[in-house]
Amino acid sequence: MGTLKRVAWVFFVGGCAVVAILVAKRVQPDALALFFGAAAGFLVSLPVGVLAFLLLARQALPQRNEGQDEAPAPPVVVIASGAAPQVWGQPGMPSPPGMPDAPQGRRFTIGDWD
């Protein structure tokens, strides 16, 4: 700590002590006890508040695994019908001569399922 900071802290603490002594001489003992009780309660609650803030802030952060820099790629959707669509009639009707039988629907593959 620099010399200027030390001098500033000495003046701050000394000024607080002088104000406390002046207030203590003019205030009744019951009011002084109430003031010290409130000040002590505030000072005790500071570390607990800081600790609670740090714990809640830590829980709010998303969990990241090491080496995971970006989000995973979305799944690949492949739509494969298997053959040319059947356009010559109602489903279930035989296909015309020379045309292979087309499947009666589409097959959907989502993702890489081996």
C-alpha positions as CSV (number, residue, x, y, z in Angstrom):
1,M,0.0,0.0,0.0
2,G,1.3,3.4,-0.8
3,T,2.1,6.1,1.7
4,L,-0.8,8.3,0.6
5,K,-3.3,5.5,1.1
6,R,-2.0,4.8,4.6
7,V,-2.4,8.4,5.6
8,A,-5.9,8.5,4.1
9,W,-6.9,5.4,6.1
10,V,-5.5,6.9,9.3
11,F,-7.5,10.1,8.7
12,F,-10.6,8.1,7.9
13,V,-10.4,5.9,11.0
14,G,-9.5,8.8,13.2
15,G,-12.4,10.9,11.9
16,C,-14.8,8.0,12.5
17,A,-13.5,7.7,16.1
18,V,-13.9,11.4,16.7
19,V,-17.5,11.4,15.4
20,A,-18.3,8.3,17.4
21,I,-16.9,9.9,20.6
22,L,-18.9,13.1,20.0
23,V,-22.1,11.2,19.3
24,A,-21.6,9.0,22.4
25,K,-21.3,12.0,24.7
26,R,-24.5,13.5,23.5
27,V,-26.7,10.4,23.1
28,Q,-28.5,8.6,25.9
29,P,-27.1,5.1,26.8
30,D,-30.2,3.3,25.5
31,A,-30.0,5.0,22.1
32,L,-26.3,4.3,22.0
33,A,-26.9,0.6,22.7
34,L,-29.5,0.5,19.9
35,F,-27.1,2.2,17.5
36,F,-24.3,-0.2,18.3
37,G,-26.7,-3.2,18.0
38,A,-27.8,-2.0,14.6
39,A,-24.3,-1.4,13.4
40,A,-23.1,-4.8,14.7
41,G,-26.0,-6.5,12.9
42,F,-25.2,-4.7,9.7
43,L,-21.5,-5.6,9.9
44,V,-22.2,-9.3,10.6
45,S,-24.7,-9.5,7.7
46,L,-22.1,-8.3,5.2
47,P,-20.0,-11.5,4.9
48,V,-23.1,-13.6,4.8
49,G,-24.6,-11.5,2.1
50,V,-21.4,-11.6,0.0
51,L,-21.2,-15.4,0.5
52,A,-24.9,-15.8,-0.6
53,F,-24.3,-13.6,-3.6
54,L,-21.3,-15.6,-4.7
55,L,-23.1,-18.9,-4.3
56,L,-26.1,-17.7,-6.3
57,A,-24.0,-16.2,-9.0
58,R,-22.1,-19.4,-9.3
59,Q,-25.3,-21.4,-9.8
60,A,-26.6,-19.0,-12.4
61,L,-23.6,-19.6,-14.7
62,P,-24.1,-22.4,-17.2
63,Q,-22.0,-25.5,-16.7
64,R,-19.2,-25.8,-19.3
65,N,-17.1,-28.8,-19.9
66,E,-13.4,-28.2,-20.7
67,G,-12.7,-28.3,-24.4
68,Q,-16.3,-27.5,-25.3
69,D,-16.1,-24.1,-27.0
70,E,-19.2,-24.1,-29.1
71,A,-22.6,-25.7,-29.1
72,P,-23.0,-29.1,-30.8
73,A,-24.3,-29.2,-34.4
74,P,-28.0,-29.7,-34.8
75,P,-29.2,-33.1,-35.8
76,V,-29.3,-34.0,-39.5
77,V,-32.7,-34.8,-41.0
78,V,-32.7,-37.0,-44.1
79,I,-36.0,-37.7,-45.9
80,A,-35.6,-40.7,-48.2
81,S,-38.6,-42.1,-50.1
82,G,-36.8,-45.1,-51.4
83,A,-38.1,-44.8,-55.0
84,A,-40.1,-42.5,-57.3
85,P,-43.4,-41.5,-55.9
86,Q,-46.4,-43.4,-57.0
87,V,-48.4,-41.2,-59.3
88,W,-50.4,-43.6,-61.4
89,G,-53.3,-44.5,-59.1
90,Q,-54.6,-45.2,-55.6
91,P,-52.3,-46.7,-53.0
92,G,-52.5,-50.4,-53.0
93,M,-53.1,-50.6,-56.8
94,P,-50.6,-52.7,-58.8
95,S,-48.1,-50.7,-60.7
96,P,-48.2,-50.6,-64.5
97,P,-46.2,-53.1,-66.4
98,G,-42.5,-52.3,-66.5
99,M,-42.6,-50.0,-63.4
100,P,-41.1,-51.3,-60.2
101,D,-43.4,-51.3,-57.2
102,A,-43.0,-48.1,-55.2
103,P,-43.2,-48.1,-51.4
104,Q,-46.5,-47.0,-49.9
105,G,-45.1,-44.1,-47.9
106,R,-42.0,-42.2,-46.9
107,R,-39.3,-43.2,-44.6
108,F,-38.0,-40.5,-42.3
109,T,-34.5,-40.9,-40.7
110,I,-33.6,-38.3,-38.0
111,G,-30.0,-38.2,-36.9
112,D,-27.2,-40.7,-37.5
113,W,-28.7,-44.0,-36.3
114,D,-26.5,-47.0,-37.1
